[in-house]
Amino acid sequence: MPSRVTVDSKGKLQLLHRGIEYSVLKVEPGIWKWTFRIGGDVTTGKTATNIDLLAARRVQLRINRALTERDRLGL
């Protein structure tokens, strides 16, 4: 799990993974909207799960893929 987790007044989770800040927000039962920024690129999406930690883990995997791709391209 990330080293830092905060929750705002709307229930949005603000997390940190590998130096990348990301957020996860439950928009309806079982649906989570997420976003993260690497450099100037903002990536957003949705995931379906009833478990908040699983939603966060799925975003972490996306961050890992984005960082790997960025390294591969030499950016």
Backbone bond lengths (Angstrom), bond angles and torsions (degrees), N, CA, C in turn:
res aa  C-N    CA-C-N  psi(-1)  N-CA   C-N-CA  omega(-1)  CA-C   N-CA-C  phi
1 M - - - 1.454 - - 1.522 108.88 -
2 P 1.310 117.72 153.27 1.458 121.68 -177.16 1.525 111.77 -61.51
3 S 1.326 115.39 157.02 1.455 120.48 -179.18 1.526 112.32 -76.27
4 R 1.311 117.89 -20.19 1.463 120.36 -178.55 1.515 109.29 -136.32
5 V 1.336 115.45 128.02 1.455 120.84 177.93 1.513 107.72 -134.30
6 T 1.323 116.93 129.23 1.458 121.27 172.51 1.523 107.79 -129.41
7 V 1.318 115.21 154.05 1.457 121.37 178.56 1.520 107.23 -126.30
8 D 1.346 116.99 126.49 1.459 119.11 178.80 1.529 110.55 -86.77
9 S 1.325 116.49 -177.99 1.468 121.40 -175.02 1.527 113.18 -65.84
10 K 1.328 118.21 -20.26 1.468 121.71 179.28 1.527 111.98 -92.81
11 G 1.343 117.11 0.46 1.449 120.78 179.87 1.518 114.13 88.58
12 K 1.329 117.36 10.10 1.467 120.54 178.96 1.524 108.93 -76.11
13 L 1.318 116.24 128.15 1.460 121.80 175.92 1.520 108.69 -84.33
14 Q 1.319 117.27 127.74 1.463 123.08 174.26 1.521 105.52 -109.19
15 L 1.335 117.06 121.89 1.450 121.61 -173.52 1.518 111.37 -131.08
16 L 1.329 116.05 170.74 1.454 122.42 179.89 1.525 108.22 -133.51
17 H 1.332 116.39 130.03 1.462 122.14 178.06 1.517 108.89 -140.60
18 R 1.326 116.51 120.66 1.466 122.53 179.67 1.534 112.17 52.02
19 G 1.325 115.72 37.99 1.459 120.98 178.62 1.517 114.74 80.77
20 I 1.319 118.06 2.70 1.467 122.87 -179.92 1.532 108.60 -106.30
21 E 1.320 116.32 123.73 1.457 120.28 175.17 1.521 109.04 -80.40
22 Y 1.330 115.61 139.50 1.456 119.98 176.97 1.519 109.36 -145.73
23 S 1.315 115.63 161.24 1.458 120.12 -179.90 1.522 109.78 -130.85
24 V 1.327 113.68 151.09 1.453 122.07 178.76 1.524 106.68 -135.06
25 L 1.328 116.95 128.11 1.464 122.27 -178.15 1.518 110.20 -131.21
26 K 1.324 116.22 128.61 1.467 120.70 176.86 1.525 107.68 -77.49
27 V 1.338 117.16 114.49 1.456 121.20 -176.57 1.526 112.21 -95.08
28 E 1.313 116.58 -23.83 1.461 122.51 173.31 1.525 106.43 -163.28
29 P 1.313 118.66 166.73 1.460 119.02 -178.10 1.534 111.85 -54.43
30 G 1.318 115.21 121.79 1.457 121.08 177.62 1.512 115.92 83.23
31 I 1.337 119.18 -0.33 1.471 122.73 -179.42 1.529 109.48 -123.94
32 W 1.321 114.82 127.40 1.465 122.10 -179.33 1.520 109.60 -121.62
33 K 1.326 116.10 134.24 1.463 122.16 174.79 1.526 107.13 -102.97
34 W 1.332 116.04 136.04 1.452 119.89 -177.89 1.522 110.87 -132.51
35 T 1.334 115.02 159.82 1.459 121.07 177.70 1.526 110.00 -153.68
36 F 1.315 115.93 146.79 1.459 121.35 171.38 1.524 108.62 -150.65
37 R 1.335 114.52 161.50 1.465 121.43 -178.75 1.520 108.90 -129.27
38 I 1.331 114.97 129.77 1.465 121.35 172.16 1.515 105.97 -122.86
39 G 1.326 115.29 115.03 1.463 119.33 -174.22 1.517 108.56 63.04
40 G 1.311 117.63 -126.46 1.453 121.55 178.48 1.519 113.55 -96.06
41 D 1.317 116.79 -0.86 1.460 120.86 -176.88 1.523 111.31 -92.66
42 V 1.332 116.00 122.61 1.459 121.83 176.54 1.524 107.99 -101.94
43 T 1.324 115.65 130.57 1.454 121.68 179.24 1.523 108.12 -118.97
44 T 1.329 116.43 131.66 1.457 121.18 179.52 1.519 109.33 -131.44
45 G 1.305 115.15 162.10 1.454 119.49 177.26 1.509 111.29 -177.36
46 K 1.312 114.98 -175.21 1.461 122.14 177.57 1.516 108.64 -131.91
47 T 1.311 115.46 151.86 1.455 121.10 174.47 1.527 108.72 -139.01
48 A 1.304 115.79 149.81 1.459 121.36 -178.50 1.519 110.11 -107.70
49 T 1.321 116.33 116.67 1.458 123.45 174.37 1.521 108.42 -168.57
50 N 1.308 116.23 155.16 1.464 120.52 175.70 1.518 111.81 -94.05
51 I 1.330 117.65 -1.45 1.458 122.44 -173.88 1.528 109.58 -111.59
52 D 1.326 117.17 118.19 1.458 121.08 -177.14 1.526 112.98 -61.23
53 L 1.329 118.05 -39.90 1.465 120.09 179.88 1.527 112.26 -66.88
54 L 1.317 117.44 -31.75 1.464 120.60 176.26 1.525 110.44 -69.17
55 A 1.319 116.96 -39.72 1.469 120.34 176.28 1.528 109.84 -60.47
56 A 1.339 116.64 -45.03 1.468 120.48 179.14 1.527 110.59 -63.32
57 R 1.316 117.56 -41.49 1.468 120.96 -179.97 1.530 111.47 -63.05
58 R 1.314 117.25 -38.92 1.456 120.33 178.36 1.522 111.42 -63.45
59 V 1.332 116.95 -36.38 1.466 120.19 176.83 1.529 109.63 -68.77
60 Q 1.321 117.45 -39.56 1.460 120.42 177.44 1.531 110.77 -58.77
61 L 1.311 116.83 -40.87 1.466 119.94 177.89 1.523 111.14 -64.38
62 R 1.330 117.34 -38.47 1.475 120.61 176.37 1.522 110.94 -64.36
63 I 1.327 116.16 -41.01 1.467 120.31 177.30 1.524 109.76 -61.46
64 N 1.323 117.16 -44.89 1.465 120.61 178.52 1.521 111.05 -57.65
65 R 1.335 117.03 -44.72 1.470 120.34 179.14 1.518 111.07 -63.08
66 A 1.335 117.06 -42.70 1.461 120.89 -179.10 1.531 110.74 -64.76
67 L 1.330 117.64 -41.36 1.463 120.81 178.56 1.528 111.06 -66.91
68 T 1.322 117.28 -39.79 1.460 121.08 177.84 1.524 110.46 -62.80
69 E 1.321 116.51 -44.85 1.469 121.06 178.83 1.527 110.59 -63.27
70 R 1.313 116.58 -41.77 1.468 121.06 178.97 1.532 110.62 -61.76
71 D 1.337 116.38 -43.59 1.475 120.60 177.91 1.525 111.10 -64.35
72 R 1.333 115.67 -41.41 1.473 120.44 -179.25 1.524 110.80 -61.38
73 L 1.328 116.19 -37.69 1.462 120.48 -179.44 1.521 112.63 -83.19
74 G 1.351 115.93 -8.08 1.461 119.95 178.72 1.518 114.20 75.25
75 L 1.313 116.84 29.33 1.475 120.39 179.73 1.501 112.04 -89.21
